[in-house]
Amino acid sequence: MQSIDISLIKMITNHYYIKRDNIVSKIDYKGRVFFNKFERVDEPLNYKIMKDHAEGKIIVAHSLISASDKVENIVFDYNGRMPDRFWHRAQLLLREEGYINFTAYETKTPGHLHLYVHKGHTTLNEGYQLANKLSLLLSQRLVKEWRVFPTLDLPREFNILTLPYKVYQKERGASWSKHM
């Protein structure tokens, strides 16, 4: 993974999470029990750690929520069987909703995607609302085979995603958008 690939999304890099083989913590949240295998590391996420992740030596995740309760990205974690169809429908919906900067990355599992919708400094509550709205709109056109982040359904410690491996597709301010 090249640094240019990861620079397409704005990540929180002042800390990261590393996956352990055993359970790190147990969290009670809204009547459910969650077992966490990701341990928070309060060090900057640097190139060496990203390189080790890309080579498969470690599994690293990044947080989607900053310490000041801001969200930079709304992320779809697509776990279906037709990534091309999902990408096509999602990009049409996002363009229709006025989003012009979004990037899909491949995950470790073939056919699974992380679609980052670049929103910029958004409050956490607005991030929850936007994520739910976009997911609802997309589910009207496709069978729901994704989770959307940030989400209130999971504890804050679970609003993390593993680092992406490679760019699938990207959309950056299409030339037609200036005519809308």
TAHUTA-V183256 format. One record per helix or strand of 2 or more residues. SS is the DSSP state (H for helix, E for strand). FROM is the first residue (numbers start at 1). TO is the last residue. If there is no record, write none. Layout:
BEGIN
SS;FROM;TO
SS;FROM;TO
END
This chain:
BEGIN
H;3;6
E;16;19
E;25;29
E;32;36
E;38;41
H;47;54
E;60;63
E;70;78
H;83;96
E;101;106
E;113;123
H;124;139
E;146;149
H;156;158
E;160;162
E;166;172
H;175;179
END
